[in-house]
Amino acid sequence: MTVLLDQRFERTLARLVREWSNGDHRGDTIEVWLFEDEEPRRRAEERLLEAGVKARIRSAYKPLVHAFLEEIDTSDLSHVAIRYPVHEGADPMRFLSEAYPLPALLDGVEVAFEEGDADLTYKVRCEYRDGRVVEHAVFAPNRLRANHLGQADLACTGWLKAPALLDGAPGRDGPLETEIEQVFHAVMYALMIHNWPLQEPYAETIAIDVTIPGIERPLGYGDEVMSTREALHEELYFSVLEWFHHQSGRSLDDRRLMPGQIVPDVQAGRGDPHVRVALRAFMSPQNDARPGQDLEIADSAPGLAQIEQELAALPGEVFGSVSREGRPVRGLYRPGTRPAVLITSGQHANETSGPVGAFRAVRRLLANPASNIAFIPVENPDGYALHGRLCGNNPRHMHHAARYTSLGNDLEYGPEEPVYEIGARRKALELSGAQLHINLHGYPAHEWTRPFTGYLPRGFEHWALPKGFLLILRYHPSWEVTARTLIEAVTRGLSAVPGLADFTRRQLELCAIHSGATPYEMINDVPCLLMAQERHPTPLTLITEFPDETIYGEAYRFAHTVQMATVIAAEQAFAIMMETAV
């Protein structure tokens, strides 16, 4: 093991209290913005007040939402008008997105947004049913910083405002670099100066272990939660991945890069943050010990051991390949007289509803002896095992570190030799000759942010907010008519799923407020994207996208029910279409 960084950082809140309560600042007034939950901020205010300092400590993360949760009177509100900042150093939608999901939190209140100035301040006008009008200025602390790609980001930051002090010292109004910012930049610097090998993969595991305080605040609407620790995980994972892309000369959207497994593990800490970055060898493959469940009513992702048992109980020929870490990638093929269909899930292992929905569908399809099914329930078992481990401490986090394989690549773009995970899919197509591939996916069920590199997730801006269940159909150009017929039939079938249309409509409406129009065609109340391309070996590739990455219980059961219904509708529609064509 090679250790690249092992460092403690002083908690900014503790330093602030120590420095301002030493007796030299009695009678002073300060405003501070930190990445801290409300309770420790209030305790710090009390300690400072005891020392004679009047302090207001606010959240530097999503300050407008926090202002409505903590300071602005929301009782008897009738109308809210918000002018959001538009800064030349950021995406025009940046601060509108950062206001999400305010209209949903102010249920029954009319909320209107309009573009404002570049002064990093939300201008808020609240109108109440008794005729009162109250205006607020909500500061959003940000500063331009050079990033790991040599570009400039308008990044969230801590801030300190203090007028001229009673002892004659000059006032202050500027950035205050907090511990979470220091951790992020220290990790990036340690990785950027390391002498990496010239050949991919650069390491087996790049382990980034962090314990840190911060914000973890459920919002009481859908799956929405504000979490600075989750945001730090996302920042570290994608920034490191982007830096390796940059160093290798690849474009940021090139999924063939194989840097190795990048694993930020960000856990809650009470005191000073600690970070350790190490290059580690793979351990012997171990699966998480998740309890067994009835897949028909599962309320969370099952473990790999149960998935293997469930697959072994199905009829058909077993095939597979081996993952980078040495786990089996198992699939099953049961031939029949109907047109062959390949069903896969778990390509991106933090998208959790697909494997359960696939099993439920395949069981039903195999009850028909004519069905011709190739099935791989978890294409990325290394990522699936990692996701289970990370969820042990943070079950509500997205954990995109588990998205790709242990090589660090998207498995569809794996190497020719050695084959690893993609070998199972190739074998499935060889055995079945399937012309339709149903590939079950998911995406974040709550807001996805990267606050220290521009807030919106670079390259995934359209996936930053949940927008309901949607379908993507990629087809070879000569199959355009068939593709259109298939998507019409599948979406008609999905109209029978109770609650699906309303679920998607609600999420789409809120998403549209904060991100503008979506690039999808509505077909039978399902957002759809049809794309002509020949990258896939099958002429038809139907991809599901359910906002599932952090859901449990009833929400999870609904998700895998929708996945199941999609598979069944697609197989039935495809069989009818192909038989009619003959």
GUVEX-189033 format. One record per residue (C-alpha): residue in one letter; x, y, z. Coordinates in pm, 1 decimal, always signed. Layout:
BEGIN
residu / x / y / z
A / X / Y / Z
...
This chain:
BEGIN
residu / x / y / z
M / +0.0 / +0.0 / +0.0
T / +123.6 / +347.7 / -89.3
V / -5.3 / +640.3 / +119.9
L / -30.0 / +968.2 / -73.2
L / -192.0 / +1179.7 / +198.2
D / -266.3 / +1138.6 / +569.0
Q / -373.5 / +1467.0 / +725.1
R / -602.8 / +1629.2 / +979.3
F / -766.6 / +1966.2 / +921.4
E / -897.2 / +2196.8 / +1190.2
R / -1273.9 / +2226.0 / +1188.4
T / -1352.3 / +2581.3 / +1077.2
L / -1641.4 / +2618.4 / +1320.2
A / -1415.2 / +2530.3 / +1615.8
R / -1146.7 / +2773.1 / +1497.4
L / -1405.0 / +3047.5 / +1452.9
V / -1536.6 / +3005.6 / +1808.1
R / -1185.4 / +2992.6 / +1953.3
E / -1061.8 / +3303.0 / +1772.3
W / -1370.8 / +3519.6 / +1829.3
S / -1437.1 / +3423.5 / +2191.4
N / -1089.7 / +3505.5 / +2327.5
G / -1209.1 / +3830.7 / +2487.4
D / -1075.3 / +4066.1 / +2219.9
H / -1402.0 / +4090.4 / +2025.7
R / -1662.8 / +4167.1 / +2291.1
G / -1933.5 / +4383.1 / +2133.3
D / -1848.1 / +4282.7 / +1776.4
T / -2098.4 / +4146.6 / +1522.2
I / -2016.8 / +3890.4 / +1252.3
E / -2194.7 / +3695.2 / +979.1
V / -2046.1 / +3362.4 / +872.8
W / -2133.5 / +3096.7 / +613.0
L / -2007.3 / +2741.1 / +674.3
F / -2077.6 / +2385.7 / +555.0
E / -2230.3 / +2285.0 / +888.0
D / -2568.0 / +2155.4 / +1001.1
E / -2801.2 / +2388.1 / +1187.6
E / -2755.5 / +2244.5 / +1537.4
P / -2375.1 / +2293.7 / +1561.6
R / -2412.1 / +2639.3 / +1405.4
R / -2663.0 / +2741.2 / +1671.2
R / -2445.3 / +2603.9 / +1951.7
A / -2152.7 / +2806.6 / +1819.0
E / -2367.3 / +3121.0 / +1810.3
E / -2456.0 / +3066.0 / +2177.1
R / -2092.8 / +3024.5 / +2277.9
L / -1994.7 / +3338.6 / +2090.8
L / -2279.8 / +3533.5 / +2248.5
E / -2153.7 / +3426.9 / +2590.6
A / -1821.8 / +3582.4 / +2488.7
G / -1996.3 / +3905.8 / +2390.1
V / -1994.9 / +3845.8 / +2012.4
K / -2320.7 / +3857.6 / +1818.9
A / -2287.1 / +3604.4 / +1539.0
R / -2519.0 / +3472.6 / +1271.5
I / -2381.4 / +3152.0 / +1117.6
R / -2557.8 / +3036.2 / +802.9
S / -2517.1 / +2749.5 / +561.2
A / -2279.2 / +2803.1 / +268.1
Y / -2449.4 / +2509.5 / +92.5
K / -2785.4 / +2584.2 / -73.0
P / -2823.1 / +2910.7 / +122.4
L / -3162.7 / +3004.6 / -23.8
V / -3324.1 / +2676.1 / +77.1
H / -3165.5 / +2704.6 / +421.1
A / -3293.3 / +3062.1 / +453.9
F / -3651.3 / +2943.6 / +407.1
L / -3597.3 / +2653.9 / +647.3
E / -3430.6 / +2861.0 / +919.8
E / -3500.6 / +3233.4 / +891.4
I / -3782.9 / +3336.8 / +659.4
D / -4134.7 / +3321.0 / +802.8
T / -4326.2 / +3074.7 / +582.9
S / -4652.1 / +3071.2 / +777.9
D / -4944.0 / +3232.7 / +593.3
L / -4733.3 / +3290.9 / +280.6
S / -4929.5 / +3347.2 / -39.2
H / -4667.3 / +3444.3 / -299.1
V / -4286.7 / +3442.5 / -326.2
A / -4092.8 / +3618.7 / -602.5
I / -3723.4 / +3531.1 / -630.9
R / -3462.6 / +3701.9 / -846.5
Y / -3173.5 / +3458.0 / -869.2
P / -2812.7 / +3555.0 / -951.5
V / -2678.8 / +3504.8 / -1303.5
H / -2299.2 / +3516.3 / -1300.1
E / -2075.0 / +3520.2 / -1606.1
G / -1851.9 / +3257.0 / -1444.0
A / -2128.2 / +2999.6 / -1409.0
D / -2395.9 / +2819.3 / -1604.3
P / -2694.7 / +3057.4 / -1644.9
M / -2916.0 / +2801.4 / -1467.7
R / -2673.1 / +2747.4 / -1181.3
F / -2842.1 / +2949.9 / -908.1
L / -3190.4 / +2859.7 / -1028.1
S / -3090.3 / +2494.4 / -989.7
E / -2948.2 / +2566.1 / -646.1
A / -3292.9 / +2688.2 / -536.0
Y / -3435.0 / +2336.3 / -589.2
P / -3673.9 / +2206.7 / -450.4
L / -3810.1 / +2523.1 / -290.8
P / -4151.7 / +2531.7 / -467.2
A / -4222.6 / +2178.3 / -342.9
L / -4126.8 / +2273.8 / +14.5
L / -4360.6 / +2575.8 / -0.7
D / -4658.0 / +2362.6 / -94.5
G / -4960.2 / +2576.0 / -185.8
V / -4753.5 / +2894.6 / -221.3
E / -4709.3 / +3054.5 / -563.1
V / -4334.1 / +3078.0 / -631.8
A / -4198.0 / +3276.0 / -927.4
F / -3834.4 / +3294.9 / -1040.4
E / -3669.7 / +3548.9 / -1267.8
E / -3313.5 / +3627.0 / -1367.9
G / -3128.8 / +3874.9 / -1151.4
D / -2785.3 / +4032.7 / -1130.0
A / -2436.5 / +3889.1 / -1089.7
D / -2398.7 / +4000.2 / -727.2
L / -2433.6 / +3648.5 / -576.8
T / -2747.8 / +3750.5 / -389.4
Y / -3100.3 / +3616.6 / -417.2
K / -3358.6 / +3896.1 / -393.9
V / -3668.0 / +3754.1 / -225.0
R / -4009.6 / +3920.2 / -196.1
C / -4258.6 / +3745.0 / +31.6
E / -4626.9 / +3834.7 / +24.5
Y / -4854.1 / +3714.3 / +304.9
R / -5227.3 / +3657.9 / +317.2
D / -5269.4 / +3937.2 / +573.3
G / -5124.5 / +4189.4 / +327.4
R / -4770.0 / +4204.3 / +464.6
V / -4479.6 / +4226.5 / +220.4
V / -4130.7 / +4138.9 / +343.5
E / -3815.7 / +4151.5 / +134.1
H / -3496.6 / +3955.5 / +196.5
A / -3147.8 / +3950.9 / +46.0
V / -2997.7 / +3602.1 / +66.2
F / -2625.4 / +3593.6 / -1.4
A / -2483.3 / +3288.8 / -185.5
P / -2109.2 / +3276.5 / -106.8
N / -1903.7 / +3173.7 / -410.3
R / -1567.1 / +3253.4 / -559.9
L / -1388.5 / +3182.5 / -885.8
R / -1122.9 / +2913.0 / -842.0
A / -892.6 / +2732.8 / -1081.6
N / -990.3 / +2369.1 / -1108.6
H / -807.6 / +2042.7 / -1182.5
L / -862.0 / +2089.9 / -1557.1
G / -699.2 / +2431.9 / -1571.1
Q / -1037.4 / +2604.9 / -1595.9
A / -1215.4 / +2844.9 / -1361.6
D / -1519.9 / +2737.4 / -1161.3
L / -1755.1 / +2954.1 / -962.1
A / -1736.8 / +2740.5 / -649.9
C / -1927.6 / +2743.4 / -323.1
T / -1715.5 / +2864.9 / -34.3
G / -1729.1 / +2970.3 / +327.0
W / -1755.0 / +3343.8 / +395.9
L / -1698.0 / +3592.5 / +677.4
K / -1853.5 / +3937.2 / +703.9
A / -1740.3 / +4158.6 / +989.9
P / -1774.9 / +4539.3 / +1006.6
A / -1496.4 / +4755.9 / +1139.7
L / -1417.6 / +4608.9 / +1479.7
L / -1442.3 / +4793.1 / +1810.0
D / -1066.2 / +4773.6 / +1860.5
G / -1012.1 / +4969.7 / +1539.5
A / -918.3 / +4672.6 / +1323.4
P / -1050.7 / +4691.6 / +966.2
G / -1365.6 / +4504.1 / +873.7
R / -1375.6 / +4197.2 / +654.5
D / -1603.4 / +4074.0 / +379.0
G / -1456.6 / +3782.1 / +188.2
P / -1411.0 / +3408.3 / +142.5
L / -1333.0 / +3186.3 / +439.0
E / -1187.7 / +2857.3 / +323.3
T / -1354.4 / +2583.7 / +523.3
E / -1234.2 / +2237.6 / +614.4
I / -1440.8 / +2062.9 / +346.3
E / -1285.1 / +2283.5 / +77.3
Q / -939.4 / +2218.8 / +221.3
V / -996.9 / +1842.9 / +217.5
F / -1114.2 / +1847.6 / -143.5
H / -821.1 / +2053.3 / -268.5
A / -564.5 / +1861.1 / -61.4
V / -683.0 / +1530.5 / -208.1
M / -672.7 / +1664.7 / -561.2
Y / -325.3 / +1811.4 / -512.3
A / -188.5 / +1486.2 / -365.1
L / -320.2 / +1287.5 / -660.6
M / -212.0 / +1540.2 / -921.8
I / +153.2 / +1550.0 / -807.1
H / +189.5 / +1172.4 / -775.1
N / +414.6 / +997.7 / -1026.1
W / +158.4 / +775.1 / -1196.0
P / +256.7 / +490.1 / -1429.9
L / +214.6 / +553.5 / -1800.6
Q / -9.0 / +250.9 / -1857.8
E / -369.7 / +203.8 / -1752.6
P / -488.4 / +102.3 / -1499.1
Y / -281.9 / +334.9 / -1281.8
A / -371.1 / +151.6 / -959.7
E / -599.0 / -126.2 / -841.3
T / -783.5 / +89.7 / -584.3
I / -738.0 / +461.8 / -517.3
A / -890.9 / +477.1 / -168.6
I / -991.8 / +820.5 / -37.1
D / -1111.8 / +781.7 / +322.5
V / -1260.4 / +1092.2 / +484.7
T / -1427.0 / +1154.4 / +819.5
I / -1579.8 / +1499.4 / +841.1
P / -1870.7 / +1689.7 / +997.9
G / -2119.6 / +1856.7 / +770.1
I / -2479.8 / +1884.5 / +660.6
E / -2711.0 / +1583.6 / +644.3
R / -3064.6 / +1719.2 / +630.5
P / -3367.8 / +1538.3 / +482.8
L / -3613.0 / +1785.1 / +334.1
G / -3939.4 / +1598.3 / +380.0
Y / -4020.4 / +1598.6 / +9.5
G / -3970.6 / +1284.3 / -198.8
D / -3617.4 / +1155.3 / -155.5
E / -3466.8 / +1503.2 / -127.6
V / -3184.6 / +1551.4 / +121.4
M / -2909.0 / +1810.2 / +157.2
S / -2578.4 / +1635.0 / +226.1
T / -2234.8 / +1793.9 / +206.5
R / -2073.7 / +1454.8 / +266.8
E / -2253.0 / +1307.8 / -33.0
A / -2150.0 / +1614.5 / -234.9
L / -1787.1 / +1561.3 / -130.0
H / -1801.0 / +1197.9 / -245.0
E / -1932.8 / +1309.1 / -583.3
E / -1673.1 / +1586.3 / -611.8
L / -1383.6 / +1358.1 / -528.7
Y / -1491.3 / +1072.3 / -753.1
F / -1569.6 / +1272.8 / -1064.1
S / -1287.3 / +1525.9 / -1022.6
V / -1029.1 / +1248.2 / -996.0
L / -1182.7 / +1071.9 / -1295.6
E / -1181.5 / +1397.3 / -1494.0
W / -820.5 / +1465.6 / -1405.7
F / -714.0 / +1123.3 / -1535.5
H / -910.3 / +1192.5 / -1855.2
H / -730.2 / +1523.5 / -1888.9
Q / -386.8 / +1372.0 / -1826.3
S / -445.4 / +1092.3 / -2076.0
G / -558.6 / +1335.5 / -2345.7
R / -906.7 / +1185.3 / -2359.0
S / -1228.2 / +1381.9 / -2376.3
L / -1422.7 / +1391.2 / -2051.5
D / -1702.3 / +1177.6 / -2197.8
D / -1469.5 / +896.2 / -2308.6
R / -1582.9 / +597.3 / -2103.0
R / -1295.0 / +376.1 / -2218.8
L / -1054.0 / +524.3 / -1963.4
M / -936.9 / +259.4 / -1715.9
P / -763.8 / +441.6 / -1427.1
G / -851.2 / +177.3 / -1169.5
Q / -1111.7 / +178.0 / -895.1
I / -1162.8 / +526.9 / -741.9
V / -1332.3 / +497.9 / -400.9
P / -1409.2 / +803.7 / -189.0
D / -1556.5 / +680.3 / +140.3
V / -1686.3 / +990.0 / +321.4
Q / -1815.8 / +923.5 / +671.3
A / -1958.2 / +1141.9 / +945.6
G / -1714.0 / +1279.6 / +1201.8
R / -1764.5 / +1498.9 / +1506.6
G / -1433.5 / +1676.2 / +1543.3
D / -1151.0 / +1776.6 / +1314.9
P / -1173.8 / +1616.0 / +970.4
H / -925.0 / +1349.3 / +870.5
V / -836.5 / +1234.1 / +519.4
R / -619.7 / +945.8 / +404.7
V / -545.1 / +872.7 / +39.7
A / -382.7 / +537.7 / -36.2
L / -317.4 / +311.8 / -332.4
R / -432.3 / -35.2 / -234.6
A / -428.2 / -377.6 / -391.5
F / -755.1 / -564.0 / -433.1
M / -857.1 / -786.5 / -145.9
S / -1009.1 / -1130.2 / -198.4
P / -1360.2 / -1075.2 / -336.4
Q / -1614.5 / -1053.8 / -56.1
N / -1985.2 / -996.7 / -85.9
D / -2182.7 / -787.3 / +159.1
A / -2405.0 / -977.1 / +399.8
R / -2742.1 / -827.7 / +309.4
P / -3039.7 / -1025.2 / +446.2
G / -3246.0 / -1231.8 / +205.2
Q / -3577.7 / -1091.7 / +78.3
D / -3877.3 / -1194.9 / -125.0
L / -3794.3 / -1018.8 / -451.9
E / -4162.0 / -962.1 / -527.9
I / -4182.5 / -720.8 / -234.3
A / -3814.8 / -629.1 / -182.6
D / -3766.0 / -287.6 / -20.0
S / -3392.3 / -258.2 / -87.5
A / -3125.9 / -403.9 / -313.8
P / -3058.5 / -774.0 / -242.6
G / -2708.0 / -905.3 / -186.4
L / -2498.0 / -1075.9 / -451.7
A / -2532.6 / -1411.8 / -276.4
Q / -2910.9 / -1400.9 / -306.7
I / -2888.9 / -1290.0 / -668.4
E / -2674.9 / -1594.3 / -748.6
Q / -2923.5 / -1821.6 / -568.2
E / -3220.3 / -1669.5 / -750.4
L / -3048.3 / -1711.5 / -1086.4
A / -2958.6 / -2074.2 / -1012.0
A / -3327.4 / -2146.6 / -948.3
L / -3428.7 / -2043.5 / -1303.2
P / -3436.0 / -2289.6 / -1594.5
G / -3180.3 / -2254.8 / -1871.9
E / -2813.5 / -2271.4 / -1967.0
V / -2578.7 / -2082.0 / -1737.5
F / -2295.5 / -1880.6 / -1892.2
G / -2074.4 / -1595.5 / -1782.2
S / -1739.1 / -1429.9 / -1744.8
V / -1521.5 / -1303.5 / -1458.8
S / -1494.3 / -950.0 / -1324.2
R / -1172.5 / -754.1 / -1280.3
E / -1162.0 / -848.1 / -910.5
G / -1244.5 / -1212.4 / -978.5
R / -1619.7 / -1226.8 / -911.9
P / -1837.9 / -1434.2 / -1144.6
V / -2059.1 / -1243.5 / -1390.6
R / -2335.9 / -1498.4 / -1436.0
G / -2610.5 / -1510.4 / -1693.2
L / -2871.4 / -1754.8 / -1815.3
Y / -3015.0 / -1846.0 / -2155.0
R / -3341.8 / -2031.5 / -2207.4
P / -3423.7 / -2075.2 / -2580.1
G / -3777.9 / -2068.7 / -2714.6
T / -3975.7 / -2014.4 / -3032.1
R / -4041.5 / -1642.2 / -2976.3
P / -3790.4 / -1377.0 / -3093.2
A / -3489.6 / -1369.3 / -2860.2
V / -3452.9 / -1085.4 / -2610.9
L / -3150.5 / -997.7 / -2397.4
I / -3232.9 / -854.7 / -2053.5
T / -2956.3 / -700.4 / -1843.7
S / -2928.9 / -489.5 / -1529.7
G / -2663.1 / -372.8 / -1289.5
Q / -2433.6 / -226.5 / -1555.4
H / -2409.4 / +78.6 / -1330.7
A / -2419.8 / -89.5 / -992.9
N / -2550.1 / +202.1 / -785.0
E / -2871.9 / +196.0 / -991.3
T / -3047.9 / -50.9 / -769.8
S / -3401.6 / -124.0 / -891.9
G / -3305.7 / -293.4 / -1218.8
P / -3190.4 / -634.7 / -1090.5
V / -3506.8 / -690.6 / -883.8
G / -3737.4 / -570.2 / -1160.8
A / -3552.0 / -789.5 / -1410.3
F / -3586.9 / -1101.7 / -1194.3
R / -3957.4 / -1040.7 / -1144.1
A / -4007.5 / -1000.7 / -1519.3
V / -3790.3 / -1295.5 / -1622.4
R / -3972.8 / -1530.7 / -1386.7
R / -4299.5 / -1441.4 / -1555.9
L / -4158.5 / -1459.2 / -1907.0
L / -4000.1 / -1800.1 / -1848.7
A / -4337.5 / -1937.2 / -1743.1
N / -4418.2 / -1928.0 / -2114.8
P / -4221.4 / -2215.3 / -2277.1
A / -4206.1 / -2016.1 / -2603.0
S / -4012.7 / -1727.2 / -2448.0
N / -3656.2 / -1690.1 / -2576.2
I / -3464.7 / -1512.6 / -2298.6
A / -3101.9 / -1430.8 / -2224.2
F / -3061.1 / -1271.4 / -1880.8
I / -2774.1 / -1116.7 / -1684.4
P / -2900.4 / -976.2 / -1352.1
V / -2581.7 / -796.4 / -1238.2
E / -2331.1 / -711.2 / -1508.5
N / -2098.9 / -525.6 / -1269.9
P / -2063.0 / -738.1 / -953.0
D / -1751.2 / -552.4 / -831.6
G / -1940.4 / -224.6 / -834.7
Y / -2242.8 / -393.4 / -677.6
A / -2032.5 / -525.7 / -387.8
L / -1869.8 / -183.4 / -343.0
H / -2209.6 / -15.6 / -339.5
G / -2328.1 / -250.0 / -66.4
R / -2022.2 / -170.3 / +143.8
L / -2053.0 / +207.3 / +101.3
C / -2424.6 / +197.6 / +183.3
G / -2339.7 / +42.8 / +519.4
N / -2245.1 / +390.1 / +646.2
N / -2435.2 / +614.3 / +404.9
P / -2746.6 / +438.2 / +271.8
R / -2898.0 / +764.3 / +140.1
H / -2596.6 / +862.1 / -73.7
M / -2570.4 / +808.3 / -451.2
H / -2222.6 / +649.1 / -439.7
H / -2122.7 / +699.5 / -801.4
A / -1788.7 / +536.3 / -715.8
A / -1980.8 / +210.4 / -767.0
R / -2104.8 / +311.3 / -1111.7
Y / -1818.7 / +170.2 / -1316.9
T / -1610.6 / -146.8 / -1300.0
S / -1299.7 / -192.8 / -1087.9
L / -1098.0 / -97.6 / -1395.9
G / -1265.8 / +241.6 / -1376.3
N / -1441.7 / +214.1 / -1712.1
D / -1802.9 / +174.9 / -1815.7
L / -1824.2 / -196.5 / -1889.9
E / -1975.2 / -138.4 / -2236.1
Y / -1638.1 / +11.0 / -2327.9
G / -1424.5 / -265.2 / -2183.1
P / -1102.8 / -397.4 / -2332.6
E / -1097.3 / -667.2 / -2596.9
E / -849.2 / -866.6 / -2390.0
P / -875.8 / -961.7 / -2112.1
V / -1249.5 / -956.6 / -2158.1
Y / -1374.9 / -919.8 / -1797.1
E / -1738.9 / -811.4 / -1742.7
I / -1844.6 / -741.6 / -2100.9
G / -1772.0 / -1105.3 / -2185.8
A / -2102.7 / -1214.9 / -2032.8
R / -2302.5 / -982.8 / -2257.9
R / -2109.6 / -1095.5 / -2564.2
K / -2178.1 / -1459.5 / -2475.3
A / -2548.7 / -1385.0 / -2426.4
L / -2573.1 / -1235.0 / -2774.2
E / -2376.9 / -1524.1 / -2923.6
L / -2608.6 / -1781.0 / -2767.9
S / -2937.6 / -1603.6 / -2833.6
G / -2886.6 / -1389.8 / -3142.8
A / -3112.2 / -1134.2 / -2972.3
Q / -3203.2 / -826.5 / -3174.9
L / -3361.6 / -646.8 / -2878.6
H / -3156.4 / -564.0 / -2570.1
I / -3353.7 / -437.4 / -2268.2
N / -3099.3 / -266.2 / -2043.7
L / -3237.0 / -155.0 / -1705.9
H / -3085.3 / +158.9 / -1553.3
G / -3154.5 / +426.2 / -1293.8
Y / -3035.9 / +772.1 / -1195.0
P / -3034.8 / +993.5 / -882.8
A / -3361.1 / +1012.7 / -689.2
H / -3257.7 / +1342.8 / -532.6
E / -3053.2 / +1641.5 / -639.7
W / -2697.8 / +1569.6 / -755.7
T / -2447.0 / +1848.0 / -689.1
R / -2077.0 / +1925.8 / -714.7
P / -2047.1 / +2248.4 / -511.7
F / -1669.3 / +2293.1 / -535.2
T / -1641.6 / +2269.9 / -915.0
G / -1937.3 / +2473.2 / -1034.4
Y / -2229.7 / +2307.8 / -852.9
L / -2393.8 / +2134.8 / -1151.6
P / -2244.8 / +1787.9 / -1221.8
R / -2019.3 / +1843.0 / -1523.1
G / -2125.3 / +1632.5 / -1819.6
F / -2438.1 / +1511.5 / -1637.1
E / -2626.4 / +1839.6 / -1601.9
H / -2945.3 / +1687.3 / -1745.5
W / -2937.3 / +1420.1 / -1473.1
A / -2891.5 / +1661.9 / -1181.9
L / -3261.4 / +1657.7 / -1083.7
P / -3513.4 / +1371.2 / -1081.4
K / -3764.8 / +1392.3 / -1365.6
G / -3962.1 / +1072.9 / -1336.1
F / -3934.8 / +746.4 / -1526.1
L / -3815.7 / +771.4 / -1884.8
L / -3711.1 / +550.2 / -2174.3
I / -3421.4 / +578.5 / -2418.7
L / -3438.9 / +373.5 / -2737.8
R / -3125.6 / +347.4 / -2950.9
Y / -3173.6 / +187.5 / -3288.6
H / -2984.6 / +113.1 / -3607.2
P / -3104.6 / +359.3 / -3874.4
S / -3269.0 / +88.4 / -4084.5
W / -3483.6 / -7.0 / -3783.6
E / -3639.1 / +337.7 / -3736.5
V / -3997.3 / +235.0 / -3811.7
T / -3969.9 / -71.6 / -3588.4
A / -3822.0 / +140.9 / -3311.5
R / -4113.7 / +383.5 / -3322.9
T / -4365.4 / +99.1 / -3317.0
L / -4188.4 / -62.1 / -3021.4
I / -4175.7 / +251.3 / -2808.0
E / -4542.8 / +323.1 / -2874.9
A / -4637.6 / -28.9 / -2765.7
V / -4417.9 / -29.4 / -2454.6
T / -4547.7 / +304.6 / -2331.7
R / -4907.0 / +193.2 / -2390.2
G / -4832.1 / -109.1 / -2174.8
L / -4686.0 / +110.3 / -1901.3
S / -5004.8 / +315.8 / -1885.1
A / -5150.7 / +26.6 / -1685.7
V / -4902.0 / +79.8 / -1398.7
P / -5097.2 / +264.9 / -1126.9
G / -4949.1 / +600.9 / -1033.6
L / -4666.9 / +604.5 / -1290.0
A / -4798.3 / +890.0 / -1505.4
D / -4864.9 / +1111.8 / -1200.9
F / -4527.0 / +1027.2 / -1048.4
T / -4343.4 / +1131.9 / -1364.0
R / -4557.6 / +1439.3 / -1420.8
R / -4490.4 / +1575.0 / -1069.4
Q / -4116.6 / +1529.0 / -1098.2
L / -4104.5 / +1672.0 / -1449.9
E / -4294.4 / +1983.3 / -1346.8
L / -4059.2 / +2059.0 / -1057.5
C / -3751.8 / +1977.6 / -1265.6
A / -3867.6 / +2210.8 / -1542.6
I / -3890.4 / +2504.3 / -1299.3
H / -3522.8 / +2467.8 / -1206.2
S / -3364.5 / +2342.5 / -1527.4
G / -3578.1 / +2458.5 / -1817.6
A / -3736.6 / +2238.6 / -2083.0
T / -3640.5 / +1870.6 / -2104.4
P / -3525.5 / +1720.5 / -2436.0
Y / -3778.3 / +1435.3 / -2429.8
E / -4077.7 / +1344.2 / -2638.0
M / -4385.4 / +1248.7 / -2436.1
I / -4533.8 / +923.0 / -2564.5
N / -4835.1 / +793.5 / -2371.1
D / -4729.1 / +1002.7 / -2068.7
V / -4373.9 / +859.9 / -2065.4
P / -4074.4 / +1083.3 / -2154.2
C / -3885.8 / +913.0 / -2437.7
L / -3566.4 / +977.6 / -2627.5
L / -3517.7 / +795.4 / -2958.8
M / -3164.4 / +796.2 / -3103.2
A / -3038.4 / +650.6 / -3430.9
Q / -2690.6 / +504.6 / -3382.7
E / -2500.6 / +186.2 / -3460.9
R / -2273.9 / +163.3 / -3156.3
H / -2469.5 / -127.1 / -3003.2
P / -2451.3 / -476.0 / -3154.1
T / -2829.3 / -518.2 / -3128.1
P / -3039.8 / -314.9 / -3370.7
L / -3273.4 / -218.4 / -3083.5
T / -3153.5 / -121.2 / -2734.6
L / -3422.4 / -12.1 / -2490.9
I / -3284.3 / +162.4 / -2180.9
T / -3493.7 / +236.2 / -1874.9
E / -3413.1 / +524.5 / -1639.4
F / -3587.1 / +526.5 / -1301.5
P / -3479.8 / +771.2 / -1025.8
D / -3375.3 / +493.1 / -789.1
E / -3022.7 / +544.0 / -657.9
T / -3115.2 / +616.5 / -295.8
I / -3468.9 / +488.6 / -243.9
Y / -3604.8 / +223.6 / -8.0
G / -3933.0 / +81.0 / +109.7
E / -4248.8 / +158.4 / -86.3
A / -4061.1 / +387.7 / -326.8
Y / -3819.9 / +104.3 / -408.5
R / -4102.0 / -144.5 / -460.8
F / -4269.3 / +97.1 / -701.7
A / -3940.4 / +136.6 / -890.1
H / -3881.3 / -233.8 / -948.5
T / -4246.3 / -283.5 / -1038.3
V / -4207.8 / -24.3 / -1315.2
Q / -3886.9 / -194.2 / -1432.2
M / -4064.8 / -531.4 / -1439.7
A / -4360.5 / -390.7 / -1633.5
T / -4127.8 / -237.6 / -1892.2
V / -3949.1 / -566.9 / -1958.9
I / -4273.2 / -760.1 / -1996.5
A / -4429.6 / -497.2 / -2222.8
A / -4118.5 / -478.9 / -2441.1
E / -4083.9 / -856.4 / -2482.0
Q / -4450.7 / -896.5 / -2569.8
A / -4453.0 / -604.9 / -2813.6
F / -4132.9 / -722.2 / -2982.2
A / -4268.5 / -1075.8 / -3025.5
I / -4587.8 / -949.2 / -3189.8
M / -4400.0 / -707.4 / -3414.7
M / -4147.0 / -962.9 / -3536.5
E / -4406.7 / -1233.0 / -3592.9
T / -4621.3 / -985.2 / -3786.4
A / -4321.4 / -879.8 / -3995.3
V / -4260.2 / -1242.3 / -4094.9
